[in-house]
């Protein structure tokens, strides 16, 4: 009787020891199975910052450079991704197109242009995702095509005239120079607002504003014919990447 009890106790001890030995071998398989059953919304499988806007190089013509810290500049290539703080430069007879993801906005830097990407943020307002983009145009000029789906999203460009603000939903086509000339091309649904020392100037489609004279003029079709053709090309180049972007609407 006593021997049977000792035998039973020995079997229990042996079973417990065997389970402890097998646990480290089985645990990874259990963990892997749990990870495989996670839903796509789980932190493990979620992509890095999927909702945060960024900028990507669509095309590069000639010698263009960029810097992440403003000190070391590297040759720019197609497909490069930018984070806030990056500086982009275009050389003589060079240009580059930047596509701002999550907004559908494309900016073409013409030759001899320097642009700093100050800010790209996404916030929620009234249940809608709103994107705010701030660019510092230091030299040269840019062409911009905006495709805004959410009225609260903004594109802001700093230059010698102060701040140029694009706010609203729809399509806008603009030419902006670092020294303060602004053109809202024909077909722009969203007006361009210039916020300067003397208040706010609203530039509608087909109008031109010059900081030097402080006057609003009709954009000359003859003077801007080449630029209008480039804007048409830039808008067409935007359609494909913009169509692939996830909708900002919930």
N, C-alpha and C positions, 0 to 999 in steps of 0.2 A: 504493500500500500504506500509506504513511504517512498519506495523506489519509483513507483508510477508518478507520484507527485513531483519528485525531482526531475523525472523525465519530461513531464509536461512543462515545468518551469524552464527547462533547458531549451525546449522547442520554441517557447515564446521569446526567449532572449535571442536565440539564433534568428528567428523571423524578423525581429526588430532590428538587429544588426545588419541583416541582409537588405532591408528596406532603406536603411541609412546609407548603405554603400551604393545602392542603385539610384538614389534620389539625384545626385549631381549629374548622372548620365541621362536621366529622363527629363530634368528640368529644362535644358535648352530646347528640346523638342516641343515641350508644352508652351514655352514662350514663343517659339516660332509659329506655332499653330494659332496662338492668340493674336499675334501680329498679322497673320494672314487673314484673320477674320475681322480685322478692323475696318470700319467704314472709311470712304475717301475723306470724310470730314475730320477724321482723327488727326491729332497733331503729328503722329508718326509719318503719315503719308502726305500731309499737306505740303505743297510747294513753298519755297522761301518767299515770303512777303508777296503773295499773289495779287493783292489789291493795290500795291504801291505803284504809282506812276514812275516811269523812267523814260529816257530818251535813247534812240537808236539811230545809227548812221545808215541812211538808205543808199547814198551814193557819194563818191568822192571823185572829183575831177581836178587833176593837178596836185600840187603840193599843199596838203593841209595837215595841221598838227593839233594835238590836244594835250592838256595837262590836268592832272587830278589835284595838284597842290599849288599851281601857279609858278612853279620853279622849274621843274623838269618837263620838257615838251617831247612828245613822241609822235612819229608819223601816224596819221589817222587812216584807218581802213574801213571798208564797208562792213556793217554788222556790229560795230563797236557799241557797247552800252555805256551810258553816262549816268553818273549820280550827281546830286546837287553839289555845287562847288567847282565843277569841271569848267575849264576854259577851252574854247575852240578857236583856232586861227586859220585863215585861208591866205595863201600866198598870191603872188601876181598870176593873173590868168587862171585862177583856181576857184573852185566852189565846192560846197558840200551841202547835202540835204539831211536834215535831222527830223526824225519822226518821233513825236512825243506820245508815247503809248498811254492808253486810258483816256486820251482826249481827242485823238484823231487829228491833231495839229501837226503841220509840217512847216519847217523853217528852212529856207535856203540862204546860206551865207554866201554873198557874192565875193569877188576878189578883194583882198585887202581888208577883211573884216575880222574883228575880234569880239567874241560873245562869251559871257560867263553865265552859266546856268545857276542862278541863285537859289531857286526853291522849286520843288515839285512835291505837293502834298495832297492827300485825299482825306476829306472829312465827311461826316454825315450831317445833312440838314433837311429837316422835315421828311426823314426816311429815305432821302436820296443821296447817293454818293456824289460829292462835289470836289472837283479838282482845281487847285490853284497853282499856276505856273508863273514864276518870276524870272525874267531874263534881263541881263545888263548888257546893252549894246554899246561897246566902247569905241569902236572905229568901224567905218565902212557902212554897208547897208544890207538889209535882209528883205526877202520876200516871205510872206506868211499866208498860208491857207488854213483856216480854222473850220473844223466841223464839230460843232458843239451840240451834244444831245441833251444836256442838262442846263437849264437857264442860269443856275447859280455858279457854274464853273467860270473861271476867269483866266485870261492870259494877260500878263502885265509885262511891259517892256520899258526899261529905263533908258533914257538918252539925254542929249543936251536940252531938249524941250521940257523935260520933266518925266512924266509917266504916261505911257500909252496903254489904255485899258480896253480889252475886248471882253464884253460880258453879255451873255445872252445865248439863246439857242438858235441854230441855223448855220449858214455858211458865210464866211467872211474872207476877203482877199485884200491884202494890204502890202504896201511898200513903205518901209521905214528906214530912215538914215540916222546915223549916230549924231549928226549935227542938227537934227530937228525937223527934217522934211517928212511929211506923212501923206500917203495917198491911199484912199479907199477905192479900190477898183470897181468897175461896173460888175454887178452881180452879187455884191456884198449885202447880205441881209442884215448882218449885225453892224451897227455903226461903230466907228473907232473914236474913243474918247481920249483927248489929250489933257492931262491934268498938270497945269503949270503954275507959274507965279501969279498969273492974272486970272486964274479960275479954270473952268472946264470948257474945252472946245470940242464940239461934237462934229465929226467928219462923216458925212453920208457917202453913199456910193457915187463915184464919179467926181469926187471933190479932192482937192489938194490943199494942205496947210503947210506954210513955211514959217518956221520960228523966227527967221531973220526979219521978215517983213511983218509977221503977225497977221497975215491976211489969208482969207479962204478964197481959193481960186477953183475954177473948173479944170479938172485934169485934162491936159491937151491930148487928144487922140493921136496926133502926129508925133508928139514928143515921147509918148509912152507906148507906142505901138509894139516895139520890141519887148518891152517889159510885160505888156499884156499877154503876148505870146508865151513868154516864160511862165507867167502865172498860170496860164491854161495848162501848160506842160506839167507844172508842179502839182496842180490840182488833180490831173489825170494820174500822176505817179502816186498820189495819196490814196486813191480809191481802193487799190488792192490791199495794202496793209491795214487800212481803216476797216475794211470789210471783215478782216480776220480778228479784229479786236472784240473782246467780250463786251456786252452791253453794260453801260453804267447804270441802267435802270434795274431795280430789284425785280 
